[in-house]
Amino acid sequence: MNVRKIIGWNLRKLRVERGLSQERLALAAEIDRSYVGRVERGSENVTTDTLEALAKALAVPAAALLTEPPTGAREPSPLSSGRKPKVG
């Protein structure tokens, strides 16, 4: 797996674990939502500054985005689509 794919895999995994949409993550990292999608697909060559911004938004060390997934690990599932119902 190449580094761009590893970053994308970890980014999606961490984002979904935290229940964040691509849009919410992008807002927190102050980057464009479509860019987050391209990073998750492994089609963007991420700068160290962007990697750091994404890591901070996810509250993990930047190295967590560079860790190769275990052999045979399943691709992270997406969040369910649609808006969450309003509370109250």
PyMOL Python script that loads the backbone (N, CA, C, O; Angstrom):
from pymol import cmd

cmd.read_pdbstr("""\
ATOM      1  N   MET A   1       0.857  -1.170   0.000  1.00  0.00           N
ATOM      2  CA  MET A   1       0.000   0.000   0.000  1.00  0.00           C
ATOM      3  C   MET A   1       0.908   1.240   0.000  1.00  0.00           C
ATOM      4  O   MET A   1       1.845   1.330   0.793  1.00  0.00           O
ATOM      5  N   ASN A   2       0.621   2.191  -0.896  1.00  0.00           N
ATOM      6  CA  ASN A   2       1.462   3.392  -0.928  1.00  0.00           C
ATOM      7  C   ASN A   2       1.065   4.361   0.188  1.00  0.00           C
ATOM      8  O   ASN A   2       0.002   4.222   0.792  1.00  0.00           O
ATOM      9  N   VAL A   3       1.918   5.327   0.449  1.00  0.00           N
ATOM     10  CA  VAL A   3       1.734   6.227   1.590  1.00  0.00           C
ATOM     11  C   VAL A   3       0.440   7.026   1.481  1.00  0.00           C
ATOM     12  O   VAL A   3      -0.246   7.221   2.485  1.00  0.00           O
ATOM     13  N   ARG A   4       0.093   7.492   0.285  1.00  0.00           N
ATOM     14  CA  ARG A   4      -1.166   8.251   0.135  1.00  0.00           C
ATOM     15  C   ARG A   4      -2.362   7.389   0.526  1.00  0.00           C
ATOM     16  O   ARG A   4      -3.288   7.875   1.176  1.00  0.00           O
ATOM     17  N   LYS A   5      -2.352   6.121   0.139  1.00  0.00           N
ATOM     18  CA  LYS A   5      -3.452   5.207   0.491  1.00  0.00           C
ATOM     19  C   LYS A   5      -3.475   4.940   1.998  1.00  0.00           C
ATOM     20  O   LYS A   5      -4.549   4.851   2.592  1.00  0.00           O
ATOM     21  N   ILE A   6      -2.318   4.814   2.608  1.00  0.00           N
ATOM     22  CA  ILE A   6      -2.236   4.586   4.056  1.00  0.00           C
ATOM     23  C   ILE A   6      -2.819   5.779   4.807  1.00  0.00           C
ATOM     24  O   ILE A   6      -3.608   5.610   5.736  1.00  0.00           O
ATOM     25  N   ILE A   7      -2.428   6.977   4.401  1.00  0.00           N
ATOM     26  CA  ILE A   7      -2.962   8.182   5.037  1.00  0.00           C
ATOM     27  C   ILE A   7      -4.475   8.227   4.884  1.00  0.00           C
ATOM     28  O   ILE A   7      -5.191   8.497   5.849  1.00  0.00           O
ATOM     29  N   GLY A   8      -4.964   7.964   3.682  1.00  0.00           N
ATOM     30  CA  GLY A   8      -6.404   7.979   3.426  1.00  0.00           C
ATOM     31  C   GLY A   8      -7.157   6.951   4.254  1.00  0.00           C
ATOM     32  O   GLY A   8      -8.226   7.238   4.793  1.00  0.00           O
ATOM     33  N   TRP A   9      -6.598   5.756   4.354  1.00  0.00           N
ATOM     34  CA  TRP A   9      -7.220   4.677   5.125  1.00  0.00           C
ATOM     35  C   TRP A   9      -7.336   5.081   6.580  1.00  0.00           C
ATOM     36  O   TRP A   9      -8.397   4.948   7.189  1.00  0.00           O
ATOM     37  N   ASN A  10      -6.226   5.582   7.142  1.00  0.00           N
ATOM     38  CA  ASN A  10      -6.219   5.992   8.551  1.00  0.00           C
ATOM     39  C   ASN A  10      -7.112   7.202   8.800  1.00  0.00           C
ATOM     40  O   ASN A  10      -7.794   7.270   9.823  1.00  0.00           O
ATOM     41  N   LEU A  11      -7.113   8.148   7.879  1.00  0.00           N
ATOM     42  CA  LEU A  11      -7.949   9.331   8.027  1.00  0.00           C
ATOM     43  C   LEU A  11      -9.423   8.938   8.094  1.00  0.00           C
ATOM     44  O   LEU A  11     -10.153   9.400   8.971  1.00  0.00           O
ATOM     45  N   ARG A  12      -9.852   8.095   7.177  1.00  0.00           N
ATOM     46  CA  ARG A  12     -11.256   7.665   7.173  1.00  0.00           C
ATOM     47  C   ARG A  12     -11.588   6.879   8.436  1.00  0.00           C
ATOM     48  O   ARG A  12     -12.636   7.092   9.045  1.00  0.00           O
ATOM     49  N   LYS A  13     -10.700   5.972   8.828  1.00  0.00           N
ATOM     50  CA  LYS A  13     -10.932   5.156  10.025  1.00  0.00           C
ATOM     51  C   LYS A  13     -11.118   6.043  11.254  1.00  0.00           C
ATOM     52  O   LYS A  13     -12.080   5.880  12.004  1.00  0.00           O
ATOM     53  N   LEU A  14     -10.203   6.973  11.454  1.00  0.00           N
ATOM     54  CA  LEU A  14     -10.266   7.847  12.628  1.00  0.00           C
ATOM     55  C   LEU A  14     -11.472   8.784  12.570  1.00  0.00           C
ATOM     56  O   LEU A  14     -12.119   9.036  13.587  1.00  0.00           O
ATOM     57  N   ARG A  15     -11.765   9.290  11.389  1.00  0.00           N
ATOM     58  CA  ARG A  15     -12.905  10.194  11.232  1.00  0.00           C
ATOM     59  C   ARG A  15     -14.209   9.480  11.558  1.00  0.00           C
ATOM     60  O   ARG A  15     -15.050  10.016  12.281  1.00  0.00           O
ATOM     61  N   VAL A  16     -14.381   8.276  11.030  1.00  0.00           N
ATOM     62  CA  VAL A  16     -15.606   7.502  11.265  1.00  0.00           C
ATOM     63  C   VAL A  16     -15.703   7.093  12.735  1.00  0.00           C
ATOM     64  O   VAL A  16     -16.787   7.148  13.316  1.00  0.00           O
ATOM     65  N   GLU A  17     -14.592   6.687  13.343  1.00  0.00           N
ATOM     66  CA  GLU A  17     -14.592   6.326  14.770  1.00  0.00           C
ATOM     67  C   GLU A  17     -15.085   7.477  15.640  1.00  0.00           C
ATOM     68  O   GLU A  17     -15.714   7.263  16.676  1.00  0.00           O
ATOM     69  N   ARG A  18     -14.792   8.691  15.209  1.00  0.00           N
ATOM     70  CA  ARG A  18     -15.197   9.872  15.977  1.00  0.00           C
ATOM     71  C   ARG A  18     -16.556  10.418  15.552  1.00  0.00           C
ATOM     72  O   ARG A  18     -17.036  11.409  16.102  1.00  0.00           O
ATOM     73  N   GLY A  19     -17.169   9.765  14.570  1.00  0.00           N
ATOM     74  CA  GLY A  19     -18.497  10.175  14.124  1.00  0.00           C
ATOM     75  C   GLY A  19     -18.511  11.503  13.396  1.00  0.00           C
ATOM     76  O   GLY A  19     -19.517  12.213  13.409  1.00  0.00           O
ATOM     77  N   LEU A  20     -17.401  11.842  12.760  1.00  0.00           N
ATOM     78  CA  LEU A  20     -17.308  13.109  12.037  1.00  0.00           C
ATOM     79  C   LEU A  20     -17.583  12.919  10.555  1.00  0.00           C
ATOM     80  O   LEU A  20     -17.119  11.955   9.947  1.00  0.00           O
ATOM     81  N   SER A  21     -18.327  13.829   9.987  1.00  0.00           N
ATOM     82  CA  SER A  21     -18.488  13.836   8.536  1.00  0.00           C
ATOM     83  C   SER A  21     -17.234  14.458   7.932  1.00  0.00           C
ATOM     84  O   SER A  21     -16.442  15.086   8.634  1.00  0.00           O
ATOM     85  N   GLN A  22     -17.061  14.279   6.624  1.00  0.00           N
ATOM     86  CA  GLN A  22     -15.942  14.918   5.951  1.00  0.00           C
ATOM     87  C   GLN A  22     -16.040  16.434   6.105  1.00  0.00           C
ATOM     88  O   GLN A  22     -15.030  17.118   6.272  1.00  0.00           O
ATOM     89  N   GLU A  23     -17.257  16.946   6.046  1.00  0.00           N
ATOM     90  CA  GLU A  23     -17.458  18.384   6.161  1.00  0.00           C
ATOM     91  C   GLU A  23     -17.036  18.903   7.537  1.00  0.00           C
ATOM     92  O   GLU A  23     -16.356  19.925   7.632  1.00  0.00           O
ATOM     93  N   ARG A  24     -17.433  18.208   8.594  1.00  0.00           N
ATOM     94  CA  ARG A  24     -17.066  18.636   9.957  1.00  0.00           C
ATOM     95  C   ARG A  24     -15.551  18.568  10.166  1.00  0.00           C
ATOM     96  O   ARG A  24     -14.960  19.463  10.770  1.00  0.00           O
ATOM     97  N   LEU A  25     -14.926  17.495   9.661  1.00  0.00           N
ATOM     98  CA  LEU A  25     -13.481  17.378   9.774  1.00  0.00           C
ATOM     99  C   LEU A  25     -12.799  18.504   9.006  1.00  0.00           C
ATOM    100  O   LEU A  25     -11.851  19.112   9.502  1.00  0.00           O
ATOM    101  N   ALA A  26     -13.277  18.780   7.810  1.00  0.00           N
ATOM    102  CA  ALA A  26     -12.697  19.842   6.993  1.00  0.00           C
ATOM    103  C   ALA A  26     -12.802  21.195   7.699  1.00  0.00           C
ATOM    104  O   ALA A  26     -11.854  21.979   7.689  1.00  0.00           O
ATOM    105  N   LEU A  27     -13.953  21.463   8.308  1.00  0.00           N
ATOM    106  CA  LEU A  27     -14.125  22.719   9.036  1.00  0.00           C
ATOM    107  C   LEU A  27     -13.144  22.811  10.201  1.00  0.00           C
ATOM    108  O   LEU A  27     -12.530  23.855  10.422  1.00  0.00           O
ATOM    109  N   ALA A  28     -13.001  21.720  10.942  1.00  0.00           N
ATOM    110  CA  ALA A  28     -12.099  21.702  12.099  1.00  0.00           C
ATOM    111  C   ALA A  28     -10.639  21.875  11.671  1.00  0.00           C
ATOM    112  O   ALA A  28      -9.852  22.501  12.381  1.00  0.00           O
ATOM    113  N   ALA A  29     -10.284  21.322  10.518  1.00  0.00           N
ATOM    114  CA  ALA A  29      -8.908  21.397  10.027  1.00  0.00           C
ATOM    115  C   ALA A  29      -8.680  22.615   9.136  1.00  0.00           C
ATOM    116  O   ALA A  29      -7.561  22.871   8.692  1.00  0.00           O
ATOM    117  N   GLU A  30      -9.753  23.364   8.882  1.00  0.00           N
ATOM    118  CA  GLU A  30      -9.702  24.551   8.033  1.00  0.00           C
ATOM    119  C   GLU A  30      -9.189  24.250   6.631  1.00  0.00           C
ATOM    120  O   GLU A  30      -8.333  24.952   6.093  1.00  0.00           O
ATOM    121  N   ILE A  31      -9.751  23.159   6.046  1.00  0.00           N
ATOM    122  CA  ILE A  31      -9.459  22.817   4.657  1.00  0.00           C
ATOM    123  C   ILE A  31     -10.773  22.534   3.944  1.00  0.00           C
ATOM    124  O   ILE A  31     -11.824  22.465   4.582  1.00  0.00           O
ATOM    125  N   ASP A  32     -10.723  22.372   2.644  1.00  0.00           N
ATOM    126  CA  ASP A  32     -11.922  22.151   1.844  1.00  0.00           C
ATOM    127  C   ASP A  32     -12.444  20.718   2.000  1.00  0.00           C
ATOM    128  O   ASP A  32     -11.653  19.776   2.057  1.00  0.00           O
ATOM    129  N   ARG A  33     -13.765  20.549   2.069  1.00  0.00           N
ATOM    130  CA  ARG A  33     -14.366  19.236   2.241  1.00  0.00           C
ATOM    131  C   ARG A  33     -14.013  18.299   1.100  1.00  0.00           C
ATOM    132  O   ARG A  33     -13.736  17.122   1.333  1.00  0.00           O
ATOM    133  N   SER A  34     -14.019  18.794  -0.120  1.00  0.00           N
ATOM    134  CA  SER A  34     -13.700  17.912  -1.245  1.00  0.00           C
ATOM    135  C   SER A  34     -12.248  17.428  -1.176  1.00  0.00           C
ATOM    136  O   SER A  34     -11.928  16.335  -1.644  1.00  0.00           O
ATOM    137  N   TYR A  35     -11.389  18.237  -0.597  1.00  0.00           N
ATOM    138  CA  TYR A  35      -9.990  17.841  -0.415  1.00  0.00           C
ATOM    139  C   TYR A  35      -9.900  16.654   0.546  1.00  0.00           C
ATOM    140  O   TYR A  35      -9.126  15.725   0.318  1.00  0.00           O
ATOM    141  N   VAL A  36     -10.696  16.688   1.624  1.00  0.00           N
ATOM    142  CA  VAL A  36     -10.721  15.568   2.579  1.00  0.00           C
ATOM    143  C   VAL A  36     -11.104  14.283   1.844  1.00  0.00           C
ATOM    144  O   VAL A  36     -10.489  13.239   2.060  1.00  0.00           O
ATOM    145  N   GLY A  37     -12.103  14.355   0.992  1.00  0.00           N
ATOM    146  CA  GLY A  37     -12.520  13.180   0.223  1.00  0.00           C
ATOM    147  C   GLY A  37     -11.408  12.658  -0.671  1.00  0.00           C
ATOM    148  O   GLY A  37     -11.199  11.449  -0.769  1.00  0.00           O
ATOM    149  N   ARG A  38     -10.698  13.563  -1.319  1.00  0.00           N
ATOM    150  CA  ARG A  38      -9.595  13.144  -2.193  1.00  0.00           C
ATOM    151  C   ARG A  38      -8.459  12.527  -1.386  1.00  0.00           C
ATOM    152  O   ARG A  38      -7.824  11.572  -1.834  1.00  0.00           O
ATOM    153  N   VAL A  39      -8.201  13.071  -0.195  1.00  0.00           N
ATOM    154  CA  VAL A  39      -7.159  12.487   0.670  1.00  0.00           C
ATOM    155  C   VAL A  39      -7.581  11.079   1.079  1.00  0.00           C
ATOM    156  O   VAL A  39      -6.771  10.153   1.035  1.00  0.00           O
ATOM    157  N   GLU A  40      -8.835  10.913   1.474  1.00  0.00           N
ATOM    158  CA  GLU A  40      -9.312   9.585   1.885  1.00  0.00           C
ATOM    159  C   GLU A  40      -9.234   8.569   0.749  1.00  0.00           C
ATOM    160  O   GLU A  40      -9.013   7.383   0.996  1.00  0.00           O
ATOM    161  N   ARG A  41      -9.411   9.014  -0.474  1.00  0.00           N
ATOM    162  CA  ARG A  41      -9.315   8.107  -1.624  1.00  0.00           C
ATOM    163  C   ARG A  41      -7.871   7.866  -2.052  1.00  0.00           C
ATOM    164  O   ARG A  41      -7.608   7.019  -2.905  1.00  0.00           O
ATOM    165  N   GLY A  42      -6.937   8.608  -1.463  1.00  0.00           N
ATOM    166  CA  GLY A  42      -5.523   8.435  -1.798  1.00  0.00           C
ATOM    167  C   GLY A  42      -5.118   9.130  -3.077  1.00  0.00           C
ATOM    168  O   GLY A  42      -4.095   8.785  -3.669  1.00  0.00           O
ATOM    169  N   SER A  43      -5.901  10.105  -3.517  1.00  0.00           N
ATOM    170  CA  SER A  43      -5.574  10.781  -4.778  1.00  0.00           C
ATOM    171  C   SER A  43      -4.906  12.139  -4.571  1.00  0.00           C
ATOM    172  O   SER A  43      -4.628  12.840  -5.544  1.00  0.00           O
ATOM    173  N   GLU A  44      -4.646  12.518  -3.321  1.00  0.00           N
ATOM    174  CA  GLU A  44      -3.955  13.780  -3.023  1.00  0.00           C
ATOM    175  C   GLU A  44      -2.627  13.495  -2.348  1.00  0.00           C
ATOM    176  O   GLU A  44      -2.508  12.584  -1.530  1.00  0.00           O
ATOM    177  N   ASN A  45      -1.635  14.290  -2.706  1.00  0.00           N
ATOM    178  CA  ASN A  45      -0.331  14.228  -2.064  1.00  0.00           C
ATOM    179  C   ASN A  45      -0.344  15.278  -0.952  1.00  0.00           C
ATOM    180  O   ASN A  45      -0.158  16.465  -1.221  1.00  0.00           O
ATOM    181  N   VAL A  46      -0.559  14.856   0.276  1.00  0.00           N
ATOM    182  CA  VAL A  46      -0.787  15.749   1.408  1.00  0.00           C
ATOM    183  C   VAL A  46       0.517  16.384   1.876  1.00  0.00           C
ATOM    184  O   VAL A  46       1.546  15.716   1.976  1.00  0.00           O
ATOM    185  N   THR A  47       0.460  17.694   2.164  1.00  0.00           N
ATOM    186  CA  THR A  47       1.630  18.366   2.737  1.00  0.00           C
ATOM    187  C   THR A  47       1.707  18.046   4.228  1.00  0.00           C
ATOM    188  O   THR A  47       0.729  17.605   4.832  1.00  0.00           O
ATOM    189  N   THR A  48       2.868  18.271   4.804  1.00  0.00           N
ATOM    190  CA  THR A  48       3.016  18.030   6.240  1.00  0.00           C
ATOM    191  C   THR A  48       2.133  18.977   7.047  1.00  0.00           C
ATOM    192  O   THR A  48       1.638  18.600   8.109  1.00  0.00           O
ATOM    193  N   ASP A  49       1.929  20.194   6.563  1.00  0.00           N
ATOM    194  CA  ASP A  49       1.059  21.140   7.262  1.00  0.00           C
ATOM    195  C   ASP A  49      -0.383  20.640   7.281  1.00  0.00           C
ATOM    196  O   ASP A  49      -1.063  20.737   8.302  1.00  0.00           O
ATOM    197  N   THR A  50      -0.847  20.106   6.154  1.00  0.00           N
ATOM    198  CA  THR A  50      -2.209  19.578   6.093  1.00  0.00           C
ATOM    199  C   THR A  50      -2.338  18.331   6.948  1.00  0.00           C
ATOM    200  O   THR A  50      -3.347  18.148   7.629  1.00  0.00           O
ATOM    201  N   LEU A  51      -1.336  17.478   6.923  1.00  0.00           N
ATOM    202  CA  LEU A  51      -1.331  16.276   7.750  1.00  0.00           C
ATOM    203  C   LEU A  51      -1.437  16.659   9.222  1.00  0.00           C
ATOM    204  O   LEU A  51      -2.185  16.041   9.979  1.00  0.00           O
ATOM    205  N   GLU A  52      -0.684  17.683   9.621  1.00  0.00           N
ATOM    206  CA  GLU A  52      -0.726  18.152  10.996  1.00  0.00           C
ATOM    207  C   GLU A  52      -2.105  18.730  11.349  1.00  0.00           C
ATOM    208  O   GLU A  52      -2.619  18.476  12.438  1.00  0.00           O
ATOM    209  N   ALA A  53      -2.696  19.492  10.448  1.00  0.00           N
ATOM    210  CA  ALA A  53      -4.023  20.082  10.695  1.00  0.00           C
ATOM    211  C   ALA A  53      -5.077  18.993  10.852  1.00  0.00           C
ATOM    212  O   ALA A  53      -5.937  19.090  11.728  1.00  0.00           O
ATOM    213  N   LEU A  54      -5.024  17.958  10.018  1.00  0.00           N
ATOM    214  CA  LEU A  54      -5.979  16.854  10.116  1.00  0.00           C
ATOM    215  C   LEU A  54      -5.781  16.091  11.424  1.00  0.00           C
ATOM    216  O   LEU A  54      -6.751  15.736  12.094  1.00  0.00           O
ATOM    217  N   ALA A  55      -4.533  15.843  11.782  1.00  0.00           N
ATOM    218  CA  ALA A  55      -4.232  15.123  13.029  1.00  0.00           C
ATOM    219  C   ALA A  55      -4.742  15.905  14.238  1.00  0.00           C
ATOM    220  O   ALA A  55      -5.331  15.324  15.149  1.00  0.00           O
ATOM    221  N   LYS A  56      -4.519  17.215  14.250  1.00  0.00           N
ATOM    222  CA  LYS A  56      -4.994  18.041  15.361  1.00  0.00           C
ATOM    223  C   LYS A  56      -6.514  18.009  15.446  1.00  0.00           C
ATOM    224  O   LYS A  56      -7.076  17.919  16.538  1.00  0.00           O
ATOM    225  N   ALA A  57      -7.181  18.082  14.298  1.00  0.00           N
ATOM    226  CA  ALA A  57      -8.649  18.047  14.276  1.00  0.00           C
ATOM    227  C   ALA A  57      -9.181  16.717  14.793  1.00  0.00           C
ATOM    228  O   ALA A  57     -10.280  16.656  15.345  1.00  0.00           O
ATOM    229  N   LEU A  58      -8.403  15.650  14.614  1.00  0.00           N
ATOM    230  CA  LEU A  58      -8.800  14.319  15.080  1.00  0.00           C
ATOM    231  C   LEU A  58      -8.242  14.012  16.469  1.00  0.00           C
ATOM    232  O   LEU A  58      -8.531  12.956  17.033  1.00  0.00           O
ATOM    233  N   ALA A  59      -7.451  14.921  17.019  1.00  0.00           N
ATOM    234  CA  ALA A  59      -6.834  14.764  18.343  1.00  0.00           C
ATOM    235  C   ALA A  59      -5.954  13.514  18.419  1.00  0.00           C
ATOM    236  O   ALA A  59      -6.026  12.740  19.373  1.00  0.00           O
ATOM    237  N   VAL A  60      -5.122  13.338  17.390  1.00  0.00           N
ATOM    238  CA  VAL A  60      -4.161  12.231  17.360  1.00  0.00           C
ATOM    239  C   VAL A  60      -2.812  12.784  16.918  1.00  0.00           C
ATOM    240  O   VAL A  60      -2.757  13.854  16.311  1.00  0.00           O
ATOM    241  N   PRO A  61      -1.725  12.077  17.210  1.00  0.00           N
ATOM    242  CA  PRO A  61      -0.438  12.509  16.673  1.00  0.00           C
ATOM    243  C   PRO A  61      -0.413  12.300  15.154  1.00  0.00           C
ATOM    244  O   PRO A  61      -1.059  11.386  14.641  1.00  0.00           O
ATOM    245  N   ALA A  62       0.315  13.129  14.452  1.00  0.00           N
ATOM    246  CA  ALA A  62       0.391  13.007  12.988  1.00  0.00           C
ATOM    247  C   ALA A  62       0.853  11.608  12.566  1.00  0.00           C
ATOM    248  O   ALA A  62       0.453  11.111  11.513  1.00  0.00           O
ATOM    249  N   ALA A  63       1.689  10.982  13.382  1.00  0.00           N
ATOM    250  CA  ALA A  63       2.191   9.638  13.062  1.00  0.00           C
ATOM    251  C   ALA A  63       1.062   8.614  12.964  1.00  0.00           C
ATOM    252  O   ALA A  63       1.204   7.602  12.277  1.00  0.00           O
ATOM    253  N   ALA A  64      -0.057   8.866  13.643  1.00  0.00           N
ATOM    254  CA  ALA A  64      -1.188   7.935  13.586  1.00  0.00           C
ATOM    255  C   ALA A  64      -1.758   7.836  12.172  1.00  0.00           C
ATOM    256  O   ALA A  64      -2.358   6.823  11.812  1.00  0.00           O
ATOM    257  N   LEU A  65      -1.572   8.880  11.376  1.00  0.00           N
ATOM    258  CA  LEU A  65      -2.068   8.860  10.000  1.00  0.00           C
ATOM    259  C   LEU A  65      -1.115   8.138   9.058  1.00  0.00           C
ATOM    260  O   LEU A  65      -1.470   7.849   7.915  1.00  0.00           O
ATOM    261  N   LEU A  66       0.091   7.847   9.531  1.00  0.00           N
ATOM    262  CA  LEU A  66       1.103   7.199   8.694  1.00  0.00           C
ATOM    263  C   LEU A  66       1.309   5.724   9.018  1.00  0.00           C
ATOM    264  O   LEU A  66       2.128   5.062   8.381  1.00  0.00           O
ATOM    265  N   THR A  67       0.581   5.206   9.992  1.00  0.00           N
ATOM    266  CA  THR A  67       0.740   3.817  10.416  1.00  0.00           C
ATOM    267  C   THR A  67       0.070   2.880   9.416  1.00  0.00           C
ATOM    268  O   THR A  67      -1.113   3.025   9.107  1.00  0.00           O
ATOM    269  N   GLU A  68       0.835   1.930   8.923  1.00  0.00           N
ATOM    270  CA  GLU A  68       0.281   0.988   7.943  1.00  0.00           C
ATOM    271  C   GLU A  68      -0.754   0.089   8.620  1.00  0.00           C
ATOM    272  O   GLU A  68      -0.502  -0.449   9.697  1.00  0.00           O
ATOM    273  N   PRO A  69      -1.931  -0.074   7.982  1.00  0.00           N
ATOM    274  CA  PRO A  69      -2.960  -0.937   8.570  1.00  0.00           C
ATOM    275  C   PRO A  69      -2.491  -2.398   8.614  1.00  0.00           C
ATOM    276  O   PRO A  69      -1.658  -2.810   7.806  1.00  0.00           O
ATOM    277  N   PRO A  70      -3.026  -3.172   9.555  1.00  0.00           N
ATOM    278  CA  PRO A  70      -2.640  -4.586   9.637  1.00  0.00           C
ATOM    279  C   PRO A  70      -2.992  -5.325   8.349  1.00  0.00           C
ATOM    280  O   PRO A  70      -3.956  -4.975   7.667  1.00  0.00           O
ATOM    281  N   THR A  71      -2.222  -6.328   8.029  1.00  0.00           N
ATOM    282  CA  THR A  71      -2.485  -7.143   6.845  1.00  0.00           C
ATOM    283  C   THR A  71      -3.886  -7.734   6.929  1.00  0.00           C
ATOM    284  O   THR A  71      -4.266  -8.311   7.947  1.00  0.00           O
ATOM    285  N   GLY A  72      -4.640  -7.585   5.863  1.00  0.00           N
ATOM    286  CA  GLY A  72      -5.994  -8.138   5.803  1.00  0.00           C
ATOM    287  C   GLY A  72      -7.055  -7.272   6.464  1.00  0.00           C
ATOM    288  O   GLY A  72      -8.219  -7.668   6.532  1.00  0.00           O
ATOM    289  N   ALA A  73      -6.672  -6.090   6.955  1.00  0.00           N
ATOM    290  CA  ALA A  73      -7.653  -5.204   7.599  1.00  0.00           C
ATOM    291  C   ALA A  73      -8.681  -4.743   6.573  1.00  0.00           C
ATOM    292  O   ALA A  73      -8.348  -4.427   5.430  1.00  0.00           O
ATOM    293  N   ARG A  74      -9.928  -4.713   7.007  1.00  0.00           N
ATOM    294  CA  ARG A  74     -10.999  -4.257   6.123  1.00  0.00           C
ATOM    295  C   ARG A  74     -10.977  -2.748   6.021  1.00  0.00           C
ATOM    296  O   ARG A  74     -10.621  -2.052   6.971  1.00  0.00           O
ATOM    297  N   GLU A  75     -11.362  -2.249   4.857  1.00  0.00           N
ATOM    298  CA  GLU A  75     -11.454  -0.802   4.672  1.00  0.00           C
ATOM    299  C   GLU A  75     -12.512  -0.250   5.615  1.00  0.00           C
ATOM    300  O   GLU A  75     -13.570  -0.858   5.776  1.00  0.00           O
ATOM    301  N   PRO A  76     -12.244   0.889   6.241  1.00  0.00           N
ATOM    302  CA  PRO A  76     -13.225   1.453   7.177  1.00  0.00           C
ATOM    303  C   PRO A  76     -14.558   1.732   6.498  1.00  0.00           C
ATOM    304  O   PRO A  76     -14.597   2.213   5.365  1.00  0.00           O
ATOM    305  N   SER A  77     -15.639   1.431   7.186  1.00  0.00           N
ATOM    306  CA  SER A  77     -16.978   1.686   6.664  1.00  0.00           C
ATOM    307  C   SER A  77     -17.266   3.173   6.713  1.00  0.00           C
ATOM    308  O   SER A  77     -16.755   3.882   7.580  1.00  0.00           O
ATOM    309  N   PRO A  78     -18.088   3.651   5.779  1.00  0.00           N
ATOM    310  CA  PRO A  78     -18.463   5.069   5.822  1.00  0.00           C
ATOM    311  C   PRO A  78     -19.504   5.316   6.903  1.00  0.00           C
ATOM    312  O   PRO A  78     -20.141   4.383   7.393  1.00  0.00           O
ATOM    313  N   LEU A  79     -19.670   6.576   7.270  1.00  0.00           N
ATOM    314  CA  LEU A  79     -20.767   6.941   8.161  1.00  0.00           C
ATOM    315  C   LEU A  79     -22.064   6.757   7.399  1.00  0.00           C
ATOM    316  O   LEU A  79     -22.068   6.804   6.169  1.00  0.00           O
ATOM    317  N   SER A  80     -23.169   6.548   8.110  1.00  0.00           N
ATOM    318  CA  SER A  80     -24.446   6.464   7.420  1.00  0.00           C
ATOM    319  C   SER A  80     -24.755   7.824   6.819  1.00  0.00           C
ATOM    320  O   SER A  80     -24.443   8.861   7.405  1.00  0.00           O
ATOM    321  N   SER A  81     -25.366   7.809   5.655  1.00  0.00           N
ATOM    322  CA  SER A  81     -25.622   9.075   4.955  1.00  0.00           C
ATOM    323  C   SER A  81     -26.835   9.779   5.505  1.00  0.00           C
ATOM    324  O   SER A  81     -27.646   9.195   6.224  1.00  0.00           O
ATOM    325  N   GLY A  82     -26.946  11.035   5.157  1.00  0.00           N
ATOM    326  CA  GLY A  82     -28.093  11.824   5.593  1.00  0.00           C
ATOM    327  C   GLY A  82     -27.806  12.572   6.869  1.00  0.00           C
ATOM    328  O   GLY A  82     -26.820  12.320   7.562  1.00  0.00           O
ATOM    329  N   ARG A  83     -28.681  13.487   7.154  1.00  0.00           N
ATOM    330  CA  ARG A  83     -28.524  14.312   8.336  1.00  0.00           C
ATOM    331  C   ARG A  83     -29.013  13.556   9.575  1.00  0.00           C
ATOM    332  O   ARG A  83     -29.932  12.739   9.517  1.00  0.00           O
ATOM    333  N   LYS A  84     -28.363  13.863  10.684  1.00  0.00           N
ATOM    334  CA  LYS A  84     -28.801  13.271  11.940  1.00  0.00           C
ATOM    335  C   LYS A  84     -30.069  13.993  12.399  1.00  0.00           C
ATOM    336  O   LYS A  84     -30.204  15.198  12.188  1.00  0.00           O
ATOM    337  N   PRO A  85     -30.993  13.271  13.020  1.00  0.00           N
ATOM    338  CA  PRO A  85     -32.210  13.940  13.497  1.00  0.00           C
ATOM    339  C   PRO A  85     -31.888  14.952  14.583  1.00  0.00           C
ATOM    340  O   PRO A  85     -30.958  14.770  15.368  1.00  0.00           O
ATOM    341  N   LYS A  86     -32.678  16.031  14.614  1.00  0.00           N
ATOM    342  CA  LYS A  86     -32.487  17.047  15.640  1.00  0.00           C
ATOM    343  C   LYS A  86     -32.879  16.499  16.984  1.00  0.00           C
ATOM    344  O   LYS A  86     -33.830  15.726  17.095  1.00  0.00           O
ATOM    345  N   VAL A  87     -32.149  16.897  18.009  1.00  0.00           N
ATOM    346  CA  VAL A  87     -32.433  16.464  19.375  1.00  0.00           C
ATOM    347  C   VAL A  87     -33.275  17.538  20.043  1.00  0.00           C
ATOM    348  O   VAL A  87     -32.968  18.728  19.963  1.00  0.00           O
ATOM    349  N   GLY A  88     -34.351  17.096  20.710  1.00  0.00           N
ATOM    350  CA  GLY A  88     -35.183  18.009  21.483  1.00  0.00           C
ATOM    351  C   GLY A  88     -36.174  18.661  20.645  1.00  0.00           C
ATOM    352  O   GLY A  88     -36.964  19.467  21.136  1.00  0.00           O
TER     353      GLY A  88
END
""", "prot")
cmd.dss("prot")
cmd.show_as("cartoon", "prot")
cmd.util.cbc("prot")
cmd.orient("prot")
